Amino acid sequence: MSPTSPIVVRVARRFEASPERVFDAWLDPRMAARFLYATANGRMQRVEIDARVGGGYVIVETREDGDAAHYGRYLEIDRPRRLVFTLALDPAGDGDRITIEIAPIGSGCELRLTHEMAAEYAPYAQRTEAGWQHILASLAEQLSHAPH
């Protein structure tokens, strides 16, 4: 692996919800505000989602150490199977590539998330994996409380 190869973080989780419900949660501003980049002690300030290929999103949460802003644009939207978007902390940045693949399993589904980041962020790979595991756990909790 060359030093310029991206670092790839992968996480997966099974959900007791349909692929459509899991997929739609990522593009619904009200639902996304409850799990996407949300922390236990933070307060969501702004969630804007333009759910179309070429559209973008802005999610800003106020945390103890200040505002945490996340920006991105949608590269692929194939409901309910695949969602590809970027993630940047700077609105002018290209950001990392996030790929979500959802497959039906029984009455639920399995979500596989792949986060490709620049090699320079290798020291953050473990923290990034833990962050996505937390986000997917929060999504599962929100889906268990949300009406079908």
N, C-alpha and C positions, 0 to 999 in steps of 0.2 A: 504494500500500500504506500503510495507516494505521500509526501507531506501535504500535498494540495488536494488529496482525495477527501470528499466530505465525510464527516462523522455521521453515522446512521444510528439513531436510537429507535428501537421498536418496542411497542407495548401492545397487549391484547387484553380484551375483557369480554366475557359473555354477559348478555343482558336478557332479562325476562320481559322483553318488549319486542315488538315487531321491528324489522329493519327500517320501515317507514318512520316510525316514531323516533327511533334512535337517530336516523339521518336528519329528520326535520328539526330536532332539538338544536343542531349546530347552526341552523339558519334562521331560527326564530329569536328575535331580540329579547323577548321576555324570558324565554327559557335559557338562552345563552347567558343572560345576566346572572343566573343562579348557579352556573357551574363553570363556564369558560373563563379561565384566568381569575376566577373568584377565590378569595381566601376567607378563612374563618373570621378574621377580625377586620377585614376591609369593608368598604362601603362603595358599591357600584355607583359611578357618577354618570357614565355615558356608554350606551351601547347602540351603535348604528350599524346596520347590516344591509347592504345592497346585494341581495342574493341572486346574482346572475354572473355568468362568465364575463370577466373583465370588471365586474363590480368589486367593491371593497368593503372593509369593515374597520371600525374603530371601537375599541373597548378600553375604558379608563376606569380604574378602581383607585379610590383613595385608601392608602395604607398608612401604618404608623410612621413609616419613613418617607412619606410623600406619595404623589400620584404614580401609579404604574400604568403606562399606556401601551397598548398592543395594536398594531396596524397590519393590514394585509389585504390581498386581493384574491379573488377566486379564479383559479385556472381551469378547473373541470368541475362540473356539477352533473352527476349521473344518478339521480334519485332512483332507488334507495341504496345503490351499490357502492358508489365511489364519489369522494369529495376531495379535491386537491386545492390547497390555498397556500399563500405565503404568510409568514409571521415575522414582523420586524418591530423593534422597539423605537425606531426612528421612522417617521412618515415618508421620508425621502429614500429610505433604504430598500434594497431588493428583498432582503429577508431570507429566512429559511423556507424550505419546502416541506409542507405537511401533507401527507396522503392518508386518507381514511378509507378503508375498505370494509364493507359490511356484508356478511353472508348469513342467510337464514340457517338456524339450527333448531330443530324441533319447533316449539312455539315461540322461541326467542331468536336471538342472533348473536353472532360474534363480530366484534369490531377489532380491526387491526389498524394501528396507527404507526406510521413511519415518519420520523422527523429527520430530515437531512440538514446538517449544519456545517458551516465552514470549519476546516481542520483546526483553525486557531481556537475554536471553542471546545476542543476535546476535554479540557479540565472540567467543563460543565455538563458533560454527558450524563453522569450518574444523577446529578441534581435535576437535569431535564427529564430523565426517565421517571424519577420520583414525582416530579410535577405533573406529568401526563397521567401517571397512575392515580394521583389525587384527583385530577380533573375527571377521569373516567369513573372513579368511585362516586364523585359528586353527581355526575350525570345519572348513574344508576339509582342513586338515592332520590334525585328529582323525578325521574321517570316512575319510581314506585309510588310517589305521592301525587303525581299529575293525573288528571282524568284522561281516560283513553280516547 
